[in-house]
Amino acid sequence: MNTITIALAGNPNSGKTTIFNKLTNAHQHVGNYPGVTVEIKEGLFKHRDHEIKVVDLPGTYSLTPYSPDEIVAKNFIVEEKPHLVVNIIDSSNLERNLYLTVQLKEMGIPLILVFNMSDEAQAKGYRFDIEKFSHFFNAPVVETIGHKGKGIEELKDVIIALCLKKNIHKDPDIIIINYGEELEEEIEKIKKIIEKHHTKDKLDSRWLAIKLLEGDNHIKDKLDFIEIHKQIEESISRIKRLTGEHPEIVIAEKRYGFISGLCQMAVQSTIEVRHTISDKIDRIMTNRIFGIPIFLGLMYLVFKLTFTLGEIPMGWIETFFKWLGDISGSLWSVNSESLLKSLIVDVIIGGVGNVLVFLPNILFLFFAISILEDSGYMARAAFIMDRFMNKIGLHGKSFIPMLIGFGCSVPAIMATRTLENRKDRLVTMLVIPLMSCGARLPIYTLIIPAFFPKHLFAPMLWTIYLIGIILAVLLAKILSITYFKGDATHFILELPPYRMPTLKGIFLHMWQRGWFYLKRAGTIIFAVSILLWLMSSFPDLPNEKKEYFENKRQTIELSTLSEKEKMEGLKSIDSEEKEQRLLNSISGKIGKIIEPIIKPMGFDWKIGTALIGAFAAKEVFVAQLGIVYSLGGSEDISESLRERLKKDYTPLIGFSIMLFCLISMPCMATVAITARESGSWSYAATQLLGLTLIGYIITSTVFQVCRFLGLGMM
Amino acid sequence: MRPMPLISVKEGSCVQIKRIDAGEGLTKRLTDIGLVPKAELIVISNPKNGPFIISIKGSRFVLGYGIAQKIIVT
């Protein structure tokens, strides 16, 4: 059994990931490559006694050194030297896709061309002379329909066959493209110098020469010889003089020219498609008058779907966790005050259950978004939103990540990858936490019914969401005027033809995003809940204090009060003791310490202890509040907790809590992913501190002003 | 046809790019999608107040007006 490593390269949207998934089934994970901020997925498959490691490179249009994706893709091939590269090509967009193919071929690495989406190519009326393509690129060609799995087995055969070929190494003498007299002359000169100095790597010297003329700094650093650098400079100026253009442009021109010529010879088009159905649909969808109403209508549908359809499975999950809590609780005797019982029933089952209850909502949201994306509508939406987005300093494409942010910030921040402009990307990442994600729902659904009458439930919820959106708009605008000003964004957006999304595709995309929310529940929230529970239970009350309370109880027992009064007396002693115990614990002490800081917002130390946990994950806030009010046993926590909250606090405070949680403290997972995607921890820290500070200022202001005006004091 | 900015081209016309008057970053992005000198493209839509859409090598793209002004075609 030999292990072979192959890489998958191709344009974004060429179906590369689908084929990757089909090849590796479930056996994949994210690879660890040093200094790489772009995600590289790795997978494995076995075929005929061979084990093949597949690396899914980021989707790129070419291999120039201008964007992180391209740099990573190219470097992987150069440094890690896979046995061969499988180039996934959207054959319904052949000419554009071949631009990358040509560059891969020039690298001299063994290639397999996969003409994917062959059903769509056929529908467009294209017929390919596979022989000619295979001959021109000196590579086997496999036709596939990725999402149907057609051609995958054949692809596996071809991969193995090519790997086993004796002389698998490149054929350095095949010149694919003639770059014209002026360039070819310079390429020869540079080639000679390279061959003189640099013999260790097996990289093709012609390819290196071309890369140097293109201005690839990574290659330039690799070939750090003064003679080479001098020659490059001379060559570039010479070419500029003779052709009037930078060699990079000439190279691109020639490549496209070659591709065009090849396609004229090897591609037949039987249908002249001028006005495809997509164009007709777009006349309505991006229409100046109808476009925006249609868009708003669709957005309304998306949210309606999320909140109403989600209720049904929500009920099931709620019931399930209640049942689970009851069963576990019954393992202890009825009125047992066991710490372990409280840990398992309240914290773990209750806490995690509280989070999972909202999973259906989030999945529905992602489901709807996937439909819009897979059908091709999202590109139109990005375009429609662009005018408005621009006014607030964002890009039309910022819209999609922000929409995802209503589900969970983690996949939302990952979705900012589609933004090519770094400034757009950073600003979008910064405001995404203001889109009330699923984690805040437990807080909202706890507080709103506690303080507001039934008919205000929905309006209050919408108000909170709206505040988040408005703040995001303001923040984006301010950032674009101050810190990030100047950068003009170029608007180039591809409009893929509308296509009928497959149910499989939709579910896959929905699940890929929903998974992040679920993972957080199973890991961070679980761990933090336990940690906080520990912090709130220890250290226990010193013995003298315990004795004090015992004495008080004795006194009541032995008194001459009625049964009822005795019960009440005992109850109040219990809660007094619990409060003391909490104050004595670590989290209680912390709560007391930060109390003066959070007082301007109307919060007390109890809310303070709950906020500690919220730093890691917002959902923990509710569980922690439950611990604070020491509600144990199988009572319906939410109901009792709401009653207690109503007793201790005013609607204004409730609103302040929601406001503060809306704006501040993006959860741990969000901060971590921001650091990873932006490539800088300082930026993530800015996000965390900035939002928290803004939240503090706004909440304090609102609280103080409203209190002064006597609003919401009940 | 005399060289003119892409933005002035009538809907339905097929034109060839003569040159691109843009900085490095934009030129590179346009190169990615096939917009290089001598490439041919079709203007799909050019309404007064709507998306400027082109078709190049079988794909459709919406271009910002600023960009369409920087591409000179014949």
Interface residues (C-beta under 8 A of the other chain):
Chain A: Y61 S62 T64 Y66 S92 N93 L94 E95 R96 Y99 K124 E245 I249 A252 E253 Y256 G257 S278 D279 D282 T286 N287 R288 A379 F383 E420 A488 H490 F491 I492 L493 E494 L495 P496 P497
Chain B: G25 L26 T27 K28 R29 L30 T31 D32 I33 G34 V36 P37 K38 A39 I44 S45 P47 N49 G50 P51 I53 I56 K57 G58 S59 R60 F61 V62 L63 G64 G66 I67
